[in-house]
Amino acid sequence: MKAARSKFALLLALSLILSLSFVPASQAAGNGNFQVVNGKIYDPNGNRYVASGLDMYLSDGTADQVLAMFPGINFIRIPDDGMNAPSYFSSFINTMTAHGVVCEIEYHPWPTIDTSSEPSNYLSWINSLANYYKSNPYVWIGTMNEPTNAALTNEHVAVYNQVRSTGNNNIVVLYTEGANAQTPSSYASMHGVVWDSHFYGWLSDYSTNASTVQNAYLNGTKWIGGVNNAQFGSTYYSSTLSADGAIPLINGEFGPSTDDLSTDANANQVIDTVSNWAVTNGYSQGYSGWSWWRPGNGMDNVQNSGVLTTWGTQLKNAIQATKTWLSSQPGLGSANSLANTGFESGLSSWGTWGSASAVASNANSGSYSVKVPSGGGVYQDINASAGVSYNLSAYGKADAGGGSGAIYIKAKNASGTDIAGSEVDLNITSSSYSKKTTTYVAPAGTAKLEVGAWTSSGTIYCDDYSLTPNLLANPGFESGLTSWGSWGSVSAVTGNANSGSYSAKVTNGSGVFEQLNASAGTTYHLSAYGKADATGGSGAIYIKAKNASGADIAGSEVDLNITSSSYSQKTATYVAPAGTAKLEIGAWTSSGTIYCDDYVIY
């Protein structure tokens, strides 16, 4: 999106990337490929991945040079203006991916062109790349760089279909000109896709005010690539969902110079916004700095003749800082959307008001808790999507000297404003720790959730927060059988709930089920509670896979048997088999009556 070069770069480029050493393996639950899960990216071992790297034409340097000058780098965007054969990239890619570095290949014509003018062999070239690198999950394929026309959905669909037609399930990166230039429904069935948006100083009118730059990043509109008032701000993308939920956003280009001829007045503000503020606040899932080296004035070169420029030093430091930040982020196996959940790293990742502090006492587990005196509060924000269900749990207690407050969750819109009536408070009054839980469905207009605690009098302590997304709707039957299908005699009833007021009652020969989009090879975690009726009952909570035609995949069903008349938690880790298009989760009864409640799948 370089204005003077007609490189109209949209604001955000999104990708979540993490090298294998960033998150302890104990948190991992990978499936051997990168996975997108509701706006985040996880590597083949299940570790959180946030991209931190640079753009580089392969004619301009070597893999060894990059690895030596940018320790900790985990992403390279490879612009290719000649549609070279797949083998052209192999030596560089083999070295990089052996070090856990993702390489994205994208067609990068200069001057930029309309998608209708792309070479006749463009899609066959995409197909050849996908086929050549389909066994290496660290090779991603991107759509064409910065086309000059407005509507890019057809380009996205065409490239995605070419990649998937080869059996390649790697990430596909979709360059975007703005949320209002796309057709949201076209992405609903896609798996493993990431937005690529570019951000330079001109998009905030070269303002040197950090807040102005950040606001442009979130809410900006500009004329870009033929789109009037293109909504390039990151918040505009939250309403377009793929089969994996929210689509992550990576800034595939950013840097200190809009035109490569002079340094922008707001270069430092742009660099900090993209490489620090947007990542740590969850607005993007990574960045790639432009660029390794290009002939000319080169005001955005990160190095010259093996010596880092000022911009190169800034990028190197940003990559190191991102790596450090990622060390506290949970992997896929934990499913916890929150960071530093037990305050063992002080107040890292948490905001406060009043006199809240992390203290080495009064912990529910570990060594630390958060102390919230009267009038104070502690909070953490995460990106979220309207309609998604989240399970919140945390532990709280009042001080021995007295205290009254609450653990809470509430929703915010794209402007960061609280959504009226969205707050749920879980009150704390006892001086002994108790677990507070709620299932929270993000209301219409949600862009973020805020989770935390507040105190109205005295002092409270909180610890061990957990917030996990749930891919199922109405998981506790509190809205009756809404979102669930059934056969035989099934009803939502009171009086036999595991939590809340309702559960599902399933009588002899009957069943209840819910389906969701899924992809082969992805690991899912199922949890639900079930019990038999006091008069007897036998059945199971189950999960199984269906193909694109809706037929059951033979041998895919896993049954978690229910026989006890007391509620027990049933869990399974399930890898979707080949051919999976949907998962079906539910319960069935072979005799008598069973009750089930509190389903979770992520």
C-alpha positions in Angstrom: 0.0 0.0 0.0 2.7 2.4 -0.9 0.8 5.5 -2.1 3.6 7.0 -4.3 4.2 3.6 -5.9 0.5 2.8 -6.3 1.2 0.0 -3.8 -2.1 0.6 -2.1 -1.5 -1.4 1.0 -4.4 -2.1 3.2 -3.9 -1.6 6.9 -3.5 -4.9 8.5 -1.9 -8.1 7.5 -2.7 -10.9 9.7 -1.0 -14.0 10.8 -0.3 -15.8 14.0 3.1 -17.3 14.0 5.4 -18.8 16.6 8.6 -20.7 16.4 8.7 -24.1 18.1 10.6 -22.8 21.1 8.2 -20.0 22.0 5.6 -22.0 24.0 6.3 -25.1 26.2 5.4 -28.3 24.4 3.3 -29.3 27.4 0.7 -26.8 26.1 0.7 -28.2 22.6 -2.0 -30.2 20.9 -0.9 -30.0 17.2 -1.9 -32.1 14.2 1.2 -31.6 12.1 -0.1 -28.6 10.2 -0.8 -25.0 11.0 -4.3 -24.4 12.3 -6.5 -21.3 12.4 -8.8 -21.3 15.5 -11.1 -18.3 15.8 -8.7 -15.6 14.9 -5.5 -17.2 16.1 -2.8 -19.4 14.5 -1.2 -22.4 16.0 1.9 -24.2 14.6 2.1 -27.9 13.7 2.9 -28.7 17.4 0.0 -26.7 18.7 2.0 -23.7 19.9 0.8 -20.2 19.4 2.2 -18.6 16.2 2.5 -14.9 15.6 4.4 -13.9 12.5 7.5 -11.7 13.0 9.6 -11.3 9.9 10.4 -9.5 6.7 9.8 -9.4 2.9 12.6 -10.5 0.7 13.2 -11.1 -3.0 15.4 -14.3 -3.3 17.7 -12.6 -5.7 18.8 -10.1 -3.0 20.3 -12.4 -0.3 20.6 -15.8 1.3 18.8 -17.6 4.0 21.9 -17.8 6.1 22.3 -14.0 6.0 18.8 -13.5 7.2 19.0 -16.0 10.1 22.3 -14.5 11.2 21.1 -10.9 11.2 17.6 -11.5 12.6 17.7 -14.1 15.3 14.3 -15.3 16.3 12.7 -14.5 12.9 9.8 -16.9 12.1 8.3 -15.5 8.9 9.5 -14.6 5.4 7.2 -13.2 2.7 8.8 -13.9 -0.7 7.7 -11.5 -3.4 8.1 -13.1 -6.8 7.6 -11.0 -10.0 8.5 -13.7 -12.5 6.3 -16.6 -11.4 9.4 -18.8 -11.1 9.2 -22.5 -11.1 8.6 -24.1 -7.6 12.2 -25.5 -7.5 13.6 -21.9 -7.8 12.6 -21.4 -4.2 13.5 -24.8 -2.7 17.0 -24.2 -1.5 16.1 -21.0 0.4 12.8 -22.5 1.7 14.5 -25.8 2.8 17.0 -23.8 5.0 14.4 -21.5 6.4 11.7 -24.1 7.2 14.3 -26.3 8.8 14.7 -23.5 11.3 10.9 -23.2 11.9 10.5 -20.1 9.6 7.3 -19.9 7.6 7.8 -18.8 3.9 4.9 -17.3 2.0 5.2 -17.1 -1.7 3.1 -14.5 -3.6 3.0 -13.0 -7.1 4.3 -9.5 -6.9 4.1 -7.7 -10.3 5.5 -4.2 -10.7 3.8 -2.0 -11.7 0.8 -3.4 -10.0 -2.0 -4.7 -12.2 -5.7 -5.5 -12.2 -6.6 -9.1 -11.5 -8.2 -9.2 -15.0 -4.7 -8.6 -16.4 -2.9 -11.3 -14.5 -0.9 -13.7 -16.7 -2.9 -16.5 -18.3 -0.7 -19.1 -16.5 -1.1 -17.4 -13.1 -3.5 -20.0 -11.6 -1.6 -22.9 -13.0 1.5 -21.5 -11.4 -0.4 -21.3 -8.1 -1.4 -24.9 -8.6 2.2 -26.0 -9.3 3.5 -24.3 -6.1 0.7 -25.9 -4.0 1.5 -29.3 -5.4 5.2 -29.0 -5.0 5.1 -27.8 -1.4 2.0 -29.5 0.0 4.1 -31.8 2.3 5.8 -28.8 4.0 3.3 -27.0 6.3 5.7 -24.1 6.7 5.2 -23.0 3.0 2.2 -20.8 2.6 0.8 -19.4 -0.6 -0.5 -15.9 -1.0 -2.8 -14.2 -3.5 -1.5 -11.5 -5.9 0.0 -8.4 -4.3 -2.0 -5.2 -4.3 -4.2 -5.5 -7.4 -5.5 -2.2 -8.7 -9.1 -3.2 -8.8 -11.7 -3.1 -6.1 -13.3 -6.5 -5.8 -10.9 -9.3 -4.7 -13.2 -12.0 -3.6 -13.1 -13.8 -7.0 -9.3 -13.8 -6.8 -9.3 -15.2 -3.3 -11.7 -18.0 -4.2 -9.8 -18.9 -7.3 -6.4 -19.1 -5.6 -7.9 -21.0 -2.6 -9.5 -23.6 -4.8 -6.3 -24.1 -6.8 -4.4 -24.7 -3.6 -6.9 -27.1 -2.1 -7.4 -29.0 -5.4 -3.9 -30.4 -5.0 -4.6 -31.8 -1.5 -2.5 -28.9 0.0 -4.0 -28.0 3.4 -1.4 -25.3 4.2 -2.3 -21.7 5.1 -3.6 -19.5 2.2 -2.9 -15.8 2.6 -5.5 -13.5 1.2 -4.4 -9.9 0.3 -7.2 -7.5 1.0 -8.1 -4.0 0.0 -10.8 -3.5 2.6 -13.6 -5.3 4.3 -16.3 -3.6 2.2 -14.7 -4.7 -1.0 -15.3 -8.4 -0.3 -18.3 -10.8 -0.2 -18.3 -12.3 3.3 -20.4 -15.4 2.4 -17.6 -16.6 0.0 -15.3 -17.3 3.0 -17.7 -19.2 5.2 -16.6 -22.7 4.0 -12.8 -21.9 3.8 -10.3 -23.4 6.2 -6.8 -22.2 7.0 -7.0 -18.7 5.6 -5.4 -15.5 6.8 -5.8 -11.8 5.8 -2.8 -9.9 4.5 -3.2 -6.1 4.9 -0.4 -3.5 4.5 0.1 -0.4 6.7 2.2 2.7 5.9 2.4 6.2 7.2 0.1 7.7 4.5 -2.9 5.7 5.9 -2.9 7.9 9.0 -2.1 11.1 7.0 1.5 11.0 8.3 0.3 12.0 11.8 3.0 11.8 14.4 0.4 11.3 17.1 0.5 7.7 18.3 -3.3 7.6 19.1 -4.1 8.9 15.6 -2.0 6.2 14.0 -3.6 3.5 16.2 -7.1 4.7 15.4 -6.3 4.6 11.7 -5.1 1.0 12.2 -8.3 0.1 13.9 -11.0 2.2 12.1 -9.3 3.8 9.0 -10.9 4.3 5.6 -9.1 5.5 2.4 -9.4 5.3 -1.3 -7.4 2.1 -2.0 -7.0 0.3 -5.3 -10.3 1.5 -6.7 -12.3 1.2 -3.5 -13.8 4.4 -2.3 -13.6 4.6 1.5 -12.0 1.2 1.7 -12.5 -0.1 5.3 -8.9 -1.1 5.9 -9.1 -0.8 9.7 -8.7 -4.2 11.5 -12.0 -3.9 13.3 -14.0 -4.0 10.0 -12.9 -7.6 9.4 -14.5 -9.2 12.5 -17.9 -9.8 10.7 -16.3 -12.0 7.9 -15.9 -15.5 9.2 -14.4 -18.7 7.8 -15.2 -22.2 8.7 -12.5 -21.7 11.5 -14.3 -18.7 12.9 -12.6 -15.2 12.9 -10.0 -14.9 10.2 -6.5 -13.8 11.5 -4.9 -10.7 10.1 -1.2 -10.2 9.4 0.5 -7.0 8.2 2.3 -8.4 5.2 4.0 -5.1 4.6 4.9 -2.1 6.8 7.9 0.1 7.3 9.3 3.6 7.7 8.7 4.9 4.1 5.6 5.2 2.0 7.4 5.9 -1.2 10.9 4.4 -0.6 12.4 7.8 -1.3 12.2 9.5 2.1 11.4 8.5 5.7 7.8 9.3 6.8 7.4 11.8 9.6 5.5 9.2 11.5 7.8 6.2 10.8 8.4 5.4 14.5 4.7 5.6 15.3 3.8 3.3 12.4 6.6 0.8 13.3 5.5 0.7 17.0 1.8 0.4 16.1 2.3 -2.6 13.8 5.1 -4.5 15.5 4.1 -3.9 19.2 0.8 -2.3 19.9 -1.3 -4.2 17.4 0.2 -7.6 18.3 0.1 -7.4 22.1 -3.4 -6.0 22.0 -4.6 -8.8 19.7 -5.5 -6.6 16.7 -3.1 -8.5 14.4 -1.4 -11.9 14.4 1.9 -10.7 13.1 3.8 -8.6 10.7 6.4 -8.6 7.9 8.7 -5.6 7.4 9.4 -4.2 3.9 12.1 -5.1 2.9 15.4 -6.9 3.0 17.0 -4.8 0.2 15.8 -3.1 -3.0 17.8 -0.9 -5.4 17.3 2.8 -5.4 17.2 5.2 -2.4 16.2 2.2 -0.3 14.7 4.2 2.6 12.9 1.0 3.7 15.8 -1.4 3.4 16.5 -3.3 6.6 20.2 -3.7 5.7 22.8 -2.5 3.3 25.9 -4.6 2.5 25.3 -6.7 5.6 25.0 -3.8 8.0 21.6 -3.1 9.7 20.0 0.2 8.9 18.1 2.1 11.6 14.9 0.5 10.3 16.6 -2.9 10.4 17.7 -2.5 14.0 14.1 -1.5 14.9 12.8 -4.6 13.1 15.3 -6.9 14.8 14.4 -5.5 18.2 10.7 -6.0 17.4 11.2 -9.6 16.4 13.0 -10.3 19.7 10.3 -8.5 21.7 7.5 -10.5 19.9 9.3 -13.7 20.8 9.5 -12.7 24.5 5.8 -11.7 24.5 4.8 -15.0 22.9 6.5 -17.0 25.7 3.5 -16.2 27.9 0.8 -17.0 25.4 -1.1 -20.3 25.7 -0.9 -23.0 23.1 -3.7 -24.9 21.5 -3.9 -27.6 24.1 -4.7 -25.2 26.8 -7.6 -23.5 24.9 -7.4 -20.6 27.3 -7.8 -17.3 25.5 -6.2 -15.4 28.4 -2.6 -14.9 29.1 -0.8 -14.9 32.5 -4.0 -16.4 34.0 -2.7 -17.0 37.5 -0.7 -13.7 37.8 2.6 -15.7 38.2 4.1 -13.0 35.9 2.7 -10.1 37.9 0.3 -8.0 36.0 1.7 -8.8 32.6 -1.1 -8.8 30.0 -3.5 -7.2 32.5 -4.7 -3.6 32.9 -5.8 -2.1 36.1 -7.6 0.9 37.7 -7.3 2.0 41.3 -4.8 0.1 43.4 -4.9 -3.4 42.0 -1.7 -5.4 42.4 -0.2 -8.9 42.0 0.7 -10.2 45.4 2.8 -13.2 46.6 0.0 -14.3 49.0 -3.6 -15.4 49.1 -3.1 -17.6 45.9 -5.7 -20.2 44.9 -2.8 -22.1 43.2 0.8 -21.2 42.4 2.4 -18.3 44.3 0.5 -15.2 43.2 -3.0 -13.8 43.0 -4.3 -10.3 42.2 -5.4 -8.1 45.1 -8.2 -5.6 44.3 -8.9 -3.0 46.9 -12.0 -0.9 47.2 -12.7 1.1 44.0 -10.1 -0.8 42.0 -10.2 -3.3 39.2 -8.2 -5.6 36.9 -9.0 -6.6 33.3 -7.8 -8.3 30.2 -9.2 -7.9 26.7 -9.3 -10.5 23.9 -10.6 -10.4 20.3 -14.0 -12.0 20.0 -16.8 -12.6 17.6 -20.5 -12.0 18.0 -22.5 -15.2 18.5 -19.6 -17.3 19.7 -20.0 -18.9 23.1 -17.3 -18.6 25.7 -16.8 -20.5 29.0 -15.4 -18.3 31.8 -14.1 -19.6 35.1 -12.1 -17.9 37.8 -11.6 -18.1 41.6 -12.3 -15.3 44.0 -12.5 -14.6 47.7 -13.0 -11.6 50.0 -10.3 -10.5 52.4 -10.6 -11.8 55.9 -11.2 -8.2 56.9 -14.2 -8.0 54.5 -14.7 -7.3 50.9 -17.4 -7.2 48.2 -16.9 -7.3 44.4 -17.2 -9.5 41.4 -15.5 -11.4 38.7 -16.9 -10.1 35.4 -17.1 -10.4 31.6 -18.5 -7.9 29.2 -18.4 -7.1 25.5 -17.0 -4.1 23.5 -17.7 -2.9 20.0 -15.2 -2.1 17.3 -14.7 1.4 18.8 -13.8 -0.1 22.2 -17.1 1.1 23.8 -18.9 -1.2 26.2 -22.0 -2.8 24.7 -24.9 -1.8 26.9 -26.3 -4.6 29.0 -23.5 -7.0 28.1 -21.8 -7.3 31.5 -22.2 -10.4 33.6 -21.0 -10.1 37.3 -20.2 -13.2 39.4 -20.3 -11.8 42.9 -17.7 -12.4 45.6 -18.5 -12.1 49.3 -17.0 -15.3 51.0 -13.6 -15.2 52.6 -12.8 -18.6 51.2 -12.0 -19.2 47.5 -14.9 -20.4 45.3 -15.0 -21.1 41.6 -17.1 -18.7 39.6 -18.3 -19.9 36.2 -20.6 -18.7 33.4 -21.2 -19.5 29.7 -21.2 -16.2 27.8 -22.6 -15.7 24.3 -21.0 -12.6 22.7 -23.8 -10.2 21.7 -24.3 -8.6 18.3 -21.6 -6.0 17.6 -18.9 -7.7 19.7 -15.3 -7.1 18.7 -13.7 -7.7 22.0 -14.4 -9.3 25.4 -13.2 -7.8 28.6 -12.7 -10.2 31.6 -11.6 -9.1 35.0 -12.7 -8.2 38.6 -13.8 -5.1 40.5 -14.3 -4.2 44.1 -17.0 -2.0 45.6 -15.8 -2.2 49.2 -13.0 -3.8 51.2 -10.6 -6.1 49.3 -11.0 -9.2 47.2 -8.4 -11.6 45.7 -8.7 -13.4 42.3 -6.8 -16.2 40.7 -6.7 -18.9 38.0 -8.8 -17.3 35.2 -9.8 -19.4 32.2 -11.8 -18.2 29.1 -12.3 -20.8 26.4 -14.2 -20.4 23.2 -16.9 -23.0 22.5 -17.7 -23.8 18.9 -21.2 -25.0 19.9 -24.2 -22.7 20.3 -26.5 -23.1 23.3 -24.2 -25.7 24.9 -26.1 -25.8 28.2 -29.6 -26.0 26.7 -30.5 -22.7 28.5 -32.3 -21.7 25.3 -34.2 -25.0 25.0 -33.2 -27.1 22.0 -32.3 -24.0 19.9 -29.3 -25.0 17.5 -29.8 -28.7 18.3 -31.4 -31.4 16.2 -33.0 -34.5 17.6 -34.7 -37.8 16.9 -37.2 -39.7 19.0 -38.2 -38.1 22.4 -35.8 -35.3 23.5 -36.6 -32.2 25.5 -34.9 -29.5 27.4 -35.9 -29.8 31.1 -35.4 -28.2 34.5 -34.5 -30.1 37.6 -31.6 -32.2 36.3 -29.0 -29.6 35.2 -25.3 -29.9 35.8 -25.2 -26.1 35.9 -27.7 -23.4 35.1 -31.3 -24.4 34.9 -31.7 -26.7 32.0 -30.3 -30.0 30.6 -31.3 -32.2 27.7 -33.4 -35.3 28.6 -33.0 -38.1 26.1 -35.3 -41.1 26.4 -35.0 -44.7 25.1 -34.0 -44.9 21.5 -33.7 -41.1 21.1 -30.8 -38.7 20.4 -29.8 -35.0 20.4 -27.1 -33.5 18.2 -25.5 -30.3 16.9 -23.2 -30.0 13.8 -20.4 -27.6 13.0 -18.0 -27.1 10.1 -14.7 -28.9 10.5 -11.6 -29.8 8.6 -9.7 -33.1 8.2 -6.6 -33.5 10.4 -7.6 -30.8 12.9 -7.6 -31.7 16.6 -10.7 -31.0 18.6 -11.3 -31.2 22.3 -14.8 -32.3 23.5 -16.1 -32.1 27.0 -19.7 -32.7 28.3 -21.5 -33.9 31.4 -23.9 -36.8 31.4 -25.9 -38.9 33.9 -28.5 -41.7 33.9 -31.9 -41.1 35.3 -32.5 -42.4 38.9 -34.8 -45.1 37.4 -32.1 -46.3 35.0 -30.6 -45.4 31.7 -27.8 -46.3 29.3 -26.4 -44.3 26.5 -23.5 -42.1 25.4 -22.2 -38.7 24.6 -20.7 -38.9 21.1 -18.7 -37.2 18.4 -18.5 -38.3 14.8 -17.4 -36.9 11.4 -19.4 -36.3 8.2 -18.2 -35.8 4.7 -19.2 -33.0 2.3 -22.4 -34.9 1.3 -23.5 -35.1 4.9 -22.9 -38.8 5.2 -21.3 -40.3 8.3 -17.6 -41.3 7.8 -17.3 -45.0 8.6 -15.6 -45.7 11.9 -15.4 -42.1 12.9 -17.8 -42.2 15.9 -16.4 -42.0 19.4 -18.9 -42.9 22.2 -18.4 -41.8 25.9 -20.7 -44.1 27.8 -23.1 -43.0 30.5 -24.4 -45.4 33.2 -24.0 -43.6 36.5 -26.9 -41.7 38.0 -24.6 -38.9 39.1 -23.2 -36.3 36.6 -19.6 -37.1 35.4 -17.5 -35.2 32.9 -16.8 -37.0 29.6 -13.9 -35.8 27.5 -12.2 -36.8 24.3 -9.5 -35.5 22.1 -10.6 -36.1 18.5 -8.6 -35.8 15.3 -11.0 -35.3 12.3 -10.4 -38.0 9.8 -9.8 -37.7 6.1 -12.8 -36.4 4.2 -14.3 -34.5 7.2 -16.5 -31.5 6.3 -18.5 -31.4 9.5 -18.5 -32.8 13.1 -21.6 -34.0 14.8 -21.7 -33.9 18.6 -24.6 -35.1 20.8 -26.0 -37.9 22.9 -28.0 -41.1 22.3 -29.8 -43.5 24.6 -30.2 -47.3 24.1 -32.4 -47.8 27.2 -34.1 -45.8 29.9 -33.3 -42.0 30.1 -30.1 -40.0 30.3 -29.5 -36.3 30.9 -26.6 -34.3 29.3 -25.4 -30.7 29.8 -22.6 -28.2 29.4 -21.1 -29.3 26.1 -17.8 -27.7 25.0 -15.8 -28.3 21.8 -12.8 -26.3 20.6 
